[in-house]
Amino acid sequence: MRSTFFLPIFLFLACESDVVEPKIVGEDPFTLRYGAMAVVQPSGVILRFKELLGDSRCPLEVMCFWEGRADLRVGLHKPGADEIDLQLSIDGYVSREDTARQSHVDTLGYRIKLLQLDPYPRWPSQHTAEQYVAHLTVTNL
């Protein structure tokens, strides 16, 4: 039975270029690297960190007019449905502990919450998209 459940997931993954084996997670907070996938149990929904759309968060130790924001695109694949793209955003200086300022998206019966995005910008260094890690939760509504 268990292998029957995972067969569609691996067929889905086989269609992707640069296939990365998905991690299996629950409803607790988890990390998702750029380009990686996670299978959220028990629902079987697949979340994929597809693209960093931009990171304008004010770098640490720099005085900015605006705190900035980072945006990323994730793919959400619910069993029996097509993958949909979602945009998640996080304001500057928001961390896992700052629960009042974390943003979320509600769709298809799930709440996808972006808790933190690492690495945080530092002046003058810049990060490549491949260095980013999103801290997320996926819960049923």
C-alpha positions in Angstrom: 0.0 0.0 0.0 2.7 2.4 1.0 4.6 1.9 -2.3 1.4 2.5 -4.2 1.2 6.0 -2.6 4.7 7.0 -3.4 4.6 5.7 -7.0 2.8 8.9 -8.3 5.1 11.1 -6.4 8.2 9.6 -8.0 6.6 9.6 -11.4 5.9 13.3 -10.9 9.5 13.9 -9.8 10.9 11.9 -12.7 9.4 14.5 -15.1 11.4 17.3 -13.5 14.9 18.2 -14.5 17.6 18.1 -11.8 15.5 15.7 -9.7 16.1 16.0 -6.0 14.8 13.3 -3.8 12.0 14.8 -1.7 12.1 14.9 2.1 9.1 13.6 4.0 7.8 16.1 6.6 4.8 16.5 8.9 2.9 19.6 10.0 5.8 20.8 12.2 8.1 23.5 10.8 10.5 22.3 8.2 13.2 23.7 5.9 13.1 23.6 2.1 16.2 24.4 0.1 16.0 26.2 -3.3 15.0 23.6 -5.9 14.0 21.0 -3.3 10.7 19.2 -2.7 8.9 18.0 0.4 6.1 15.6 0.8 3.8 16.7 3.7 2.3 13.8 5.6 -0.4 12.6 6.1 -2.0 14.6 3.2 0.7 13.7 0.6 0.8 17.2 -0.7 4.1 18.1 -2.4 5.7 21.5 -1.9 8.6 22.6 -4.2 10.8 25.8 -3.8 10.8 26.8 -7.5 12.2 30.3 -7.7 13.5 33.2 -5.7 11.7 36.2 -7.2 13.7 38.8 -5.4 15.2 39.7 -2.1 15.2 43.4 -1.2 15.3 43.0 2.5 17.4 45.6 4.2 20.9 44.1 4.9 22.0 43.7 8.5 23.9 46.6 9.9 22.6 49.0 7.2 20.1 51.8 7.9 17.3 51.6 5.3 14.3 53.7 4.6 12.2 50.5 4.2 12.7 47.1 5.7 12.3 45.4 2.3 10.8 42.1 1.3 11.8 38.8 -0.2 9.5 36.9 -2.6 9.6 33.3 -3.7 7.6 31.0 -5.8 6.6 27.6 -4.6 4.7 24.8 -6.4 2.0 23.0 -4.5 0.9 19.6 -5.9 -2.2 18.1 -4.2 -2.7 14.4 -5.1 -5.2 14.1 -7.9 -4.7 17.7 -9.1 -2.3 19.8 -11.2 0.5 21.7 -9.5 -0.3 25.3 -8.8 2.3 28.1 -8.2 2.1 30.3 -5.1 4.0 33.4 -4.2 5.1 33.7 -0.6 6.6 36.9 0.8 8.4 37.8 3.9 9.2 41.3 5.2 12.7 42.3 6.4 13.7 41.4 10.0 11.0 38.7 10.2 12.1 35.4 11.8 10.6 32.2 13.1 10.0 33.8 16.5 8.1 36.8 15.0 4.8 34.9 14.5 2.7 38.1 14.3 4.4 39.3 11.1 4.7 36.0 9.2 2.7 35.8 6.0 0.8 32.8 4.7 -1.3 31.7 1.7 -4.5 29.7 2.1 -5.4 27.5 -0.8 -6.8 24.0 -1.7 -7.6 23.4 2.0 -4.0 24.1 3.2 -2.2 27.0 4.9 1.3 27.5 3.7 3.3 29.8 6.0 6.7 31.2 5.4 8.4 31.5 8.8 11.8 32.7 7.8 14.1 32.9 4.7 17.8 32.3 5.0 20.4 33.6 4.5 19.5 37.1 5.6 21.2 39.8 3.4 24.5 41.3 4.6 26.3 44.2 3.1 28.2 44.0 0.7 27.8 40.3 -0.1 25.1 38.9 -2.3 23.7 35.4 -2.2 22.9 33.1 -5.1 19.4 31.6 -5.4 20.8 28.2 -4.6 21.9 29.3 -1.1 18.4 30.1 0.0 16.5 28.0 2.5 12.8 28.6 3.3 11.4 27.7 6.8 7.8 26.7 6.3 4.8 25.0 7.7 1.9 23.4 5.8 -1.3 22.7 7.8 -4.8 21.7 7.0 -7.4 24.4 7.2 
